[in-house]
Amino acid sequence: MPVNTLHAQIARRTGEDLHTLRRHGFDLLRPLPLEQMTDEDRAPLVIDWDDFDAPGSTRYQRG
């Protein structure tokens, strides 16, 4: 949706002046990169500390 159309629809709904809306800078929301990822794309957000501390473990890189 073009920004001008968005501003016109917001102005119609809220009764605000188009100039005021343009000054505020309304825009369409876009998904965040994390929201666009599928479950398969995401790495687990946990660490198996036993595996992390295991001697010779190369699964997690330190530092």
C-alpha positions in Angstrom: 0.0 0.0 0.0 1.5 3.4 -1.0 2.2 5.7 1.9 -0.2 8.4 0.5 -3.0 5.8 0.5 -2.2 4.9 4.1 -2.2 8.5 5.2 -5.5 9.2 3.5 -7.1 6.2 5.2 -5.8 7.2 8.6 -7.0 10.7 8.1 -10.4 9.5 7.1 -10.7 7.3 10.2 -9.2 9.7 12.7 -10.3 13.0 11.4 -6.7 14.3 11.5 -5.3 16.6 8.8 -3.1 15.0 6.2 -0.2 17.4 6.9 -0.3 16.3 10.6 -0.2 12.6 9.7 2.7 13.2 7.3 4.6 15.0 10.0 4.1 12.0 12.3 5.4 9.7 9.7 3.0 6.8 9.8 4.2 3.7 7.9 3.2 0.1 7.4 4.7 -2.4 9.9 7.1 -4.9 8.5 7.9 -8.2 10.1 11.1 -8.3 12.1 13.8 -10.7 10.7 13.1 -13.2 13.5 9.4 -13.2 12.7 10.1 -14.1 9.1 12.2 -17.1 10.0 10.6 -20.5 10.2 11.2 -22.8 13.2 13.7 -24.8 11.1 15.8 -21.7 10.5 16.1 -20.7 14.1 18.9 -22.0 16.2 18.0 -23.3 19.7 18.2 -20.5 22.3 19.5 -22.8 25.0 22.9 -24.2 25.8 23.5 -27.7 27.2 26.0 -26.7 29.8 27.2 -30.3 30.3 28.0 -30.5 26.6 29.5 -27.0 26.7 31.9 -27.9 29.6 32.8 -31.3 28.2 36.5 -31.7 27.5 37.2 -31.5 23.8 33.8 -30.2 23.0 33.7 -28.2 19.7 30.0 -27.7 19.5 30.1 -24.3 21.2 32.7 -21.7 20.4 34.0 -19.7 23.3 34.6 -16.0 23.1 
